Amino acid sequence: APAATGGNDAPGDKVVIGFSAPAADHGWIAAIAKNAEAAAKEYSDIEFKPVEPTNDINAQISAVESLIAAKVAALVILPNDGQQLNQIARQASDAGIPVINLDRVFPDKLSYRTWIGGDNYGMGVAAGHYIGKKLKDKGVANPVILEIQGIATLPLTQDRSKGFEDALKTYGFSVTAKQDAQFTVESGTKVAANLMQAHKKIDAIWNHDDDQGIGVLAAIKEAGRSEFFMVGGAGSANAMRDIQAGSGVLEATVTYSPTMASSAIKLARLIAQGKGMSDLVENQVPQSITLASETITKENVAEYLPLGFES
């Protein structure tokens, strides 16, 4: 909780902050809404105005229109699709309402004041370094490295895969085979089973998403395979508990943390109150903030567990 005295956390002008995000179809999105609300509650000078979460583009546009009409002081939006919600974000910005764009980016920079999100390429890099270094240290030549993606057609997935490939290359390694599991548990189970059938010996697996990872780990348990180690992605509480227990193949996960929603609310408050970030020299909040992808292992999992989201 913020300190009661001094600096940016001292109560300032009362500000109404609007919030719009997709409906919670998996743990990560559910945590986004929960974190935004919790951050708003920490400040006596924030009135939090969330709209009904939805996966319908037109419904999200209408919801944002209602927040513009209510003349909120700032607007935090995680759009279902940045391209399709660009116009309405632009309307808000043109109406003088600063938009804090969360994660999925609006293509037009005139549509938002500040973007905050994760580093998809950096996730791949973190996973690639963990796997590459471990296999190099073990002296494994020509390792079988498998990759289970989320939705292969998404730019974010392609960024993750590129980061993974680039990092592995620095160790002289490459991905043996990859398949996408659509971010769902069922698909995770199916894809992992297929990959294990196709590869009699595996050295390492990177699974992009801890929500679908529940299915991946179930398939691995079912197959009774344990000759390899696995790295997850996003940083769910489930994955962290598995890493902490150390009883299965999951050894690490690389974060894409929904804490970004808490930070977005704090940024919205600062922008609406005309403040900058106290640790920076500038008078204004930066235009974009990319969060680092951090690697969670048995060594540091205890400090990350409070930030984990339930799948």
LUMZAZA-261767 format. One record per residue (C-alpha): x, y, z. Coordinates in nm, 3 decimals. Example, Ala and Ser with C-alpha at 12.3 -4.5 7.8 and 13.67 -1.06 7.14 Angstrom:
# residues 2
px|py|pz
1.230|-0.450|0.780
1.367|-0.106|0.714
END
This chain:
# residues 311
px|py|pz
0.000|0.000|0.000
0.119|0.357|-0.069
0.293|0.549|0.207
0.063|0.798|0.377
0.312|1.080|0.362
0.493|1.275|0.094
0.558|1.227|-0.274
0.320|1.099|-0.538
0.123|0.877|-0.305
-0.002|1.165|-0.090
-0.371|1.229|-0.171
-0.423|1.481|-0.452
-0.713|1.596|-0.669
-1.001|1.351|-0.685
-0.991|1.175|-1.023
-1.238|0.942|-1.192
-1.058|0.664|-1.380
-1.252|0.462|-1.639
-1.148|0.102|-1.705
-1.235|-0.136|-1.989
-1.096|-0.484|-2.062
-1.198|-0.812|-2.227
-1.406|-1.069|-2.038
-1.204|-1.312|-1.829
-1.179|-1.624|-2.044
-0.855|-1.724|-1.873
-0.657|-1.656|-1.556
-0.436|-1.383|-1.696
-0.726|-1.161|-1.809
-0.912|-1.223|-1.481
-0.603|-1.100|-1.295
-0.590|-0.783|-1.509
-0.934|-0.671|-1.382
-0.862|-0.779|-1.024
-0.529|-0.593|-1.015
-0.675|-0.273|-1.162
-0.949|-0.265|-0.900
-0.708|-0.342|-0.614
-0.471|-0.061|-0.719
-0.759|0.190|-0.740
-0.870|0.094|-0.388
-0.531|0.194|-0.249
-0.599|0.563|-0.320
-0.859|0.779|-0.150
-0.840|1.023|-0.444
-0.941|0.768|-0.714
-1.299|0.696|-0.810
-1.280|0.372|-1.010
-1.533|0.339|-1.292
-1.508|-0.002|-1.460
-1.742|-0.100|-1.744
-1.877|-0.449|-1.809
-1.590|-0.665|-1.942
-1.669|-0.810|-2.286
-1.515|-1.001|-2.576
-1.750|-0.833|-2.821
-1.579|-0.550|-3.011
-1.896|-0.342|-3.054
-1.991|-0.384|-2.689
-1.645|-0.265|-2.584
-1.674|0.036|-2.816
-2.015|0.128|-2.662
-1.874|0.085|-2.311
-1.583|0.319|-2.387
-1.829|0.568|-2.543
-2.018|0.572|-2.212
-1.695|0.655|-2.025
-1.618|0.939|-2.270
-1.971|1.073|-2.217
-1.917|1.054|-1.840
-1.607|1.277|-1.893
-1.373|1.059|-1.687
-1.035|1.214|-1.598
-0.841|0.925|-1.754
-0.917|0.600|-1.932
-0.735|0.268|-1.895
-0.813|0.034|-2.186
-0.700|-0.317|-2.267
-0.863|-0.346|-2.609
-0.985|-0.680|-2.744
-0.810|-0.570|-3.060
-0.600|-0.254|-3.084
-0.676|-0.202|-3.453
-1.053|-0.229|-3.410
-1.071|-0.007|-3.101
-0.828|0.252|-3.234
-1.104|0.489|-3.347
-1.282|0.505|-3.010
-0.954|0.554|-2.822
-0.877|0.836|-3.063
-1.217|0.991|-2.985
-1.135|0.984|-2.613
-0.794|1.141|-2.672
-0.944|1.408|-2.899
-1.198|1.484|-2.622
-0.903|1.559|-2.391
-0.922|1.234|-2.194
-0.577|1.076|-2.157
-0.586|0.709|-2.259
-0.356|0.462|-2.086
-0.325|0.176|-2.336
-0.274|-0.157|-2.165
-0.090|-0.438|-2.342
-0.258|-0.472|-2.685
-0.141|-0.159|-2.861
-0.342|0.093|-3.062
-0.171|0.141|-3.401
-0.222|0.518|-3.396
-0.008|0.703|-3.141
-0.257|0.992|-3.140
-0.505|0.749|-2.978
-0.322|0.716|-2.647
-0.112|0.910|-2.399
0.089|0.622|-2.254
0.128|0.253|-2.336
0.227|-0.003|-2.072
0.266|-0.372|-2.145
0.482|-0.679|-2.145
0.779|-0.773|-2.358
0.685|-1.068|-2.578
1.020|-1.081|-2.755
1.188|-1.053|-2.414
0.988|-1.351|-2.285
1.129|-1.563|-2.563
1.478|-1.434|-2.493
1.448|-1.516|-2.121
1.322|-1.868|-2.196
1.592|-1.921|-2.459
1.870|-1.817|-2.222
1.744|-2.041|-1.942
1.720|-2.345|-2.171
2.033|-2.266|-2.373
2.256|-2.211|-2.071
2.134|-2.519|-1.888
2.187|-2.749|-2.189
2.525|-2.591|-2.263
2.634|-2.639|-1.899
2.521|-3.004|-1.915
2.726|-3.045|-2.234
2.430|-3.163|-2.442
2.510|-3.173|-2.815
2.224|-3.136|-3.067
1.948|-3.112|-2.803
1.583|-3.180|-2.888
1.413|-2.850|-2.794
1.037|-2.828|-2.838
0.821|-2.518|-2.834
0.450|-2.504|-2.754
0.313|-2.170|-2.870
-0.013|-1.992|-2.786
-0.203|-1.882|-3.099
0.052|-1.901|-3.384
-0.107|-1.628|-3.599
-0.082|-1.356|-3.331
0.207|-1.107|-3.363
0.271|-1.150|-2.988
0.329|-1.524|-3.039
0.559|-1.457|-3.333
0.758|-1.211|-3.118
0.792|-1.473|-2.844
0.912|-1.736|-3.093
1.160|-1.494|-3.250
1.310|-1.402|-2.912
1.340|-1.772|-2.825
1.507|-1.855|-3.156
1.749|-1.560|-3.130
1.855|-1.646|-2.774
1.901|-2.018|-2.850
2.118|-1.926|-3.151
2.372|-1.764|-2.917
2.435|-2.116|-2.774
2.443|-2.275|-3.119
2.101|-2.437|-3.064
1.771|-2.426|-3.253
1.410|-2.537|-3.206
1.355|-2.896|-3.318
0.976|-2.868|-3.352
0.698|-2.629|-3.252
0.320|-2.648|-3.240
0.055|-2.406|-3.116
-0.192|-2.481|-2.837
-0.438|-2.190|-2.869
-0.397|-2.078|-2.504
-0.639|-2.351|-2.388
-0.591|-2.638|-2.140
-0.748|-2.898|-2.375
-0.528|-2.796|-2.664
-0.225|-2.794|-2.433
-0.294|-3.158|-2.343
-0.340|-3.263|-2.706
-0.035|-3.082|-2.845
0.197|-3.204|-2.568
0.078|-3.563|-2.623
0.142|-3.533|-3.000
0.489|-3.389|-2.949
0.586|-3.658|-2.699
0.469|-3.927|-2.937
0.674|-3.779|-3.219
0.990|-3.740|-3.008
1.111|-4.041|-2.815
1.372|-3.833|-2.639
1.330|-3.466|-2.547
1.581|-3.236|-2.373
1.373|-2.924|-2.308
1.029|-2.773|-2.373
0.926|-2.408|-2.368
0.552|-2.362|-2.327
0.447|-2.000|-2.395
0.152|-1.984|-2.157
0.100|-2.116|-1.803
-0.281|-2.130|-1.843
-0.248|-2.382|-2.130
0.046|-2.527|-1.933
-0.199|-2.701|-1.699
-0.295|-2.920|-1.996
0.066|-2.961|-2.107
0.175|-3.080|-1.761
-0.125|-3.316|-1.737
-0.021|-3.484|-2.064
0.340|-3.515|-1.945
0.226|-3.678|-1.620
-0.007|-3.909|-1.813
0.280|-4.016|-2.043
0.509|-4.071|-1.743
0.790|-3.879|-1.915
1.055|-3.698|-1.708
1.378|-3.706|-1.910
1.341|-3.335|-1.999
1.285|-3.004|-1.820
1.027|-2.741|-1.905
0.999|-2.361|-1.888
0.658|-2.193|-1.871
0.535|-1.847|-1.963
0.343|-1.556|-1.804
0.389|-1.650|-1.437
0.074|-1.815|-1.302
0.045|-1.907|-0.936
-0.007|-2.272|-1.041
0.321|-2.271|-1.230
0.497|-2.102|-0.938
0.368|-2.363|-0.692
0.490|-2.641|-0.925
0.832|-2.475|-0.950
0.846|-2.439|-0.572
0.753|-2.805|-0.516
1.022|-2.913|-0.764
0.854|-3.251|-0.808
0.785|-3.234|-1.181
0.951|-3.123|-1.505
0.858|-2.752|-1.468
1.170|-2.567|-1.352
1.106|-2.205|-1.447
0.860|-1.960|-1.596
0.921|-1.626|-1.767
0.688|-1.344|-1.669
0.434|-1.146|-1.866
0.282|-1.009|-1.554
-0.078|-0.890|-1.513
0.059|-0.654|-1.245
0.079|-0.417|-1.546
-0.289|-0.337|-1.478
-0.209|-0.212|-1.126
0.069|0.002|-1.270
-0.163|0.135|-1.544
-0.407|0.264|-1.279
-0.122|0.433|-1.091
-0.004|0.594|-1.417
-0.359|0.707|-1.501
-0.382|0.877|-1.162
-0.046|1.055|-1.207
-0.134|1.173|-1.559
-0.481|1.293|-1.452
-0.322|1.483|-1.160
-0.047|1.629|-1.380
0.234|1.452|-1.195
0.541|1.273|-1.324
0.704|0.954|-1.196
0.895|1.032|-0.879
1.200|0.820|-0.963
1.245|0.991|-1.299
1.375|1.343|-1.356
1.105|1.443|-1.609
0.786|1.628|-1.514
0.572|1.395|-1.724
0.492|1.022|-1.720
0.675|0.848|-2.011
0.493|0.773|-2.336
0.563|0.403|-2.319
0.674|0.152|-2.056
0.775|-0.202|-2.149
0.797|-0.434|-1.850
1.092|-0.672|-1.838
1.027|-1.045|-1.863
1.169|-1.189|-1.543
1.279|-1.549|-1.496
1.123|-1.727|-1.198
1.306|-2.034|-1.064
1.314|-2.225|-0.735
1.567|-1.969|-0.605
1.340|-1.662|-0.631
0.988|-1.808|-0.653
0.895|-1.708|-0.295
0.920|-1.335|-0.377
0.711|-1.374|-0.696
0.427|-1.589|-0.557
0.221|-1.289|-0.437
0.222|-1.162|-0.800
0.109|-1.493|-0.950
-0.240|-1.522|-1.102
-0.470|-1.823|-1.059
-0.524|-2.021|-1.379
END
